Amino acid sequence: MDTIKMKKELQARLEAPHRTFTYDREKEVLRIENTDTKKGINITLPGIVAKWQEQKEKAIDEVVYYVNEALGVMGTKTEGKGKEKNIFPVIRSTSFPMESSEGTAFITDEHTAETRIYYALDLGNTYRLIDEEFSAQEGWSKEHIKETALFNVRSLPVKMKSDNVAGNEFYFLNTNDGYDASRILNASFLEGMSEKMEGEMTLAVPHQDVLIIGDIRNETGYDILAQMTMSFFAAGTVPITALSFLYENGELDPIFILGKNRKK
């Protein structure tokens, strides 16, 4: 599978009335646009091709699903009245756009040097990021949005699977509800996990749909953590960061792992 074949496959799967496709050959980006709303989505094809090498049809199915859901919401009027229980924080890379395609700034908060907090209104199968225009429309202050989102994220289930690798314990939260990485903002949950640790506690949010907690008990554990995080990062539909973080006293410090060495 190469980018041209992927382009043809996605166009065939996403073909529908009132949609147009444009392709930037130089950047290898396919744009799908709704001709009624003039809203659209850009898909960077090399990343999808790389995922296809590992996941085959699942990689294409995910793209088709997210594009269809997003285009269905774009350009439609969303009302938040009475829906505060559906406001959640979402973690994104610091390279993620700070404003909508219309140029309206998203409501954000700083998190780490690698990650930033955005806020979203859950719409069921998808969500919309809250921007300044929407928050003004609803009469929601930034502080209200933040407090509500952090309260709601604490209500999300935190059932985890675990795996012991070379004497190190790794915990995986992967519910695929769109907010797995957001659990990193559940302070009481993290504090509770820290009490279980025998070694050093690490956290990783390689993509939107996974949170990895590591109980690192030997030096080999850091190499395993680095490989694991990079693998998840490469496979994620919404990648965040391939770096991991050391968790100490409620603070997150990035870990740079080079072979057998690590640096905070």
C-alpha positions in Angstrom: 0.0 0.0 0.0 1.4 3.4 -1.0 -0.1 6.9 -0.7 -1.7 6.9 -4.1 -3.5 3.5 -3.5 -4.5 4.8 0.0 -5.9 8.0 -1.6 -8.0 5.9 -4.0 -9.2 3.6 -1.3 -10.3 6.4 1.0 -12.0 8.3 -1.8 -14.0 5.1 -2.6 -15.0 4.5 1.0 -15.8 8.2 1.7 -17.7 9.0 -1.5 -21.1 10.5 -0.8 -23.4 13.2 -2.1 -22.3 16.8 -1.4 -18.7 15.8 -0.8 -15.6 16.9 -2.8 -12.0 15.6 -2.7 -8.8 17.6 -3.3 -5.3 16.2 -3.2 -2.1 18.0 -2.4 0.4 15.8 -4.1 3.5 17.6 -2.7 2.3 17.3 0.9 0.4 14.0 0.3 -2.7 15.4 2.0 -6.2 14.4 1.0 -9.0 16.9 1.9 -12.6 15.9 2.1 -15.1 18.7 2.2 -18.9 19.1 2.6 -20.0 21.3 -0.3 -23.1 22.5 1.7 -21.2 23.6 4.9 -17.9 24.3 3.2 -16.3 22.4 6.2 -13.7 19.8 5.7 -11.0 17.5 7.0 -7.4 17.1 5.9 -5.9 13.6 6.1 -2.1 13.2 6.0 -1.8 9.9 4.0 1.8 8.7 4.9 0.7 8.3 8.6 -2.3 6.3 7.5 -0.2 4.1 5.2 2.3 3.4 8.1 -0.6 2.3 10.4 -2.0 0.2 7.6 1.3 -1.8 7.5 0.6 -2.9 11.1 -3.2 -2.8 11.3 -4.4 -3.4 7.7 -8.1 -2.7 7.3 -8.6 -1.6 10.8 -6.5 1.5 10.1 -8.7 2.4 7.1 -11.9 1.7 9.1 -10.9 4.1 11.8 -10.2 6.9 9.4 -13.5 6.4 7.6 -15.4 6.3 10.9 -13.8 9.5 12.3 -14.2 11.4 9.0 -17.8 10.5 8.6 -18.6 11.4 12.2 -16.7 14.7 12.1 -18.2 15.8 8.8 -21.6 15.0 10.2 -21.1 17.5 13.0 -19.2 20.3 11.2 -21.3 23.2 10.2 -24.2 22.2 12.3 -25.3 24.3 15.3 -24.4 22.8 18.6 -26.2 23.7 21.8 -24.6 23.1 25.2 -27.4 24.2 27.5 -28.1 21.5 30.0 -25.2 19.4 28.7 -22.5 20.4 31.2 -22.1 16.8 32.3 -20.8 16.1 28.8 -17.8 18.6 29.1 -14.5 16.8 29.3 -10.8 17.7 29.0 -8.8 16.3 26.1 -5.1 16.0 26.0 -3.3 17.1 22.8 0.2 17.6 21.6 1.5 21.2 21.8 1.7 21.1 18.0 -2.1 20.8 17.8 -3.8 23.9 16.4 -4.7 26.6 18.9 -7.7 27.8 16.9 -10.5 26.4 14.8 -10.5 26.4 11.0 -12.6 29.6 11.3 -9.8 31.3 13.3 -11.6 31.2 16.7 -9.2 30.4 19.6 -9.9 27.1 21.5 -10.2 27.2 25.3 -7.0 25.7 26.5 -4.7 25.3 29.5 -1.0 24.5 29.8 -0.1 21.0 30.9 3.5 20.0 30.2 6.1 21.1 27.6 4.8 18.2 25.4 1.0 18.4 26.0 -1.8 20.9 26.3 -5.3 20.6 27.7 -8.3 21.4 25.4 -12.0 21.1 26.4 -14.7 19.3 24.5 -18.5 18.9 24.5 -19.3 15.2 24.0 -21.9 14.6 21.4 -22.2 10.9 21.6 -20.2 9.3 18.7 -18.0 12.4 18.5 -17.3 15.7 20.2 -16.5 19.3 19.4 -13.7 21.2 20.9 -14.9 24.3 22.8 -13.7 27.6 21.4 -14.2 31.1 22.6 -17.2 31.7 20.3 -19.0 28.7 21.6 -18.2 29.4 25.2 -19.5 33.0 24.8 -22.7 31.6 23.1 -23.4 29.4 26.1 -22.3 31.9 28.7 -19.6 29.6 30.0 -16.5 31.2 31.6 -13.2 29.5 31.1 -13.1 28.7 34.8 -16.5 27.1 34.7 -15.5 24.9 31.7 -12.3 23.9 33.4 -13.9 23.0 36.8 -16.8 21.1 35.1 -14.4 19.1 32.9 -12.1 18.1 35.7 -15.1 17.1 37.8 -16.5 15.0 35.0 -13.2 13.3 34.2 -13.2 11.9 37.7 -16.5 10.1 37.0 -15.0 8.1 34.1 -14.2 4.4 34.8 -10.5 3.6 35.5 -10.5 -0.1 35.0 -7.0 -1.2 33.9 -5.2 -4.2 32.6 -1.7 -5.0 33.7 1.4 -6.8 32.4 4.7 -7.7 34.0 7.7 -7.3 31.7 11.2 -8.0 32.9 10.2 -7.4 36.5 8.4 -4.1 35.8 4.7 -3.7 36.1 2.8 -1.8 33.4 -0.9 -0.8 33.6 -3.0 0.1 30.6 -6.2 2.1 30.4 -7.8 1.6 27.0 -11.6 2.0 27.0 -11.7 3.8 23.6 -14.2 6.3 24.9 -12.1 9.2 23.5 -10.9 10.2 27.0 -8.3 7.6 28.0 -5.5 10.0 27.9 -7.6 12.5 29.8 -7.5 10.3 32.9 -4.0 11.7 33.4 -5.9 14.8 34.8 -7.6 12.7 37.5 -5.4 13.6 40.4 -7.0 11.4 43.0 -6.7 8.4 40.7 -3.0 9.0 40.1 -2.4 9.5 43.7 -4.1 6.2 44.5 -1.9 4.4 41.8 1.2 6.0 43.2 0.6 4.2 46.6 0.7 0.8 44.8 4.2 1.5 43.2 7.2 -0.5 44.3 9.5 1.4 42.0 9.3 4.8 40.2 5.9 5.7 38.8 5.8 6.8 35.1 2.9 8.0 32.9 2.6 8.0 29.2 -0.2 9.3 26.8 1.1 8.3 23.4 -2.3 8.8 21.8 -5.8 9.8 22.8 -7.1 6.3 23.5 -4.5 5.0 26.0 -3.0 5.9 29.3 0.1 3.8 30.4 1.2 3.8 34.0 4.6 2.1 34.6 5.9 0.8 37.9 9.6 0.9 36.9 11.7 -1.3 39.2 14.9 -1.7 37.2 16.8 0.1 34.4 15.5 -2.3 31.8 12.1 -1.0 32.5 12.9 2.4 31.1 14.0 0.9 27.7 10.8 -1.2 27.6 8.7 1.9 28.5 10.4 3.9 25.6 9.7 1.1 23.1 6.2 0.6 24.2 5.3 4.3 24.1 6.8 4.8 20.7 4.8 1.8 19.4 1.5 3.1 20.7 2.4 6.6 19.5 2.9 5.3 15.9 -0.4 3.3 16.0 -2.7 6.0 17.4 -5.4 7.7 15.4 -4.8 10.9 17.4 -1.1 10.8 18.5 0.0 13.0 21.4 3.6 12.4 22.5 6.1 9.5 22.4 7.8 10.9 25.6 7.0 9.5 29.0 6.7 11.3 32.3 8.0 10.6 35.8 5.3 11.2 38.4 6.4 12.6 41.8 4.3 14.4 44.3 1.6 15.2 41.8 4.1 16.7 39.3 5.0 15.4 35.8 8.6 15.5 34.5 9.5 14.3 31.0 11.9 11.4 30.8 14.4 11.3 27.9 15.5 7.7 27.5 18.7 7.0 25.5 19.7 3.3 25.5 20.4 2.4 29.1 20.5 6.0 30.2 17.7 8.3 31.2 17.4 12.0 31.8 14.8 14.0 33.5 
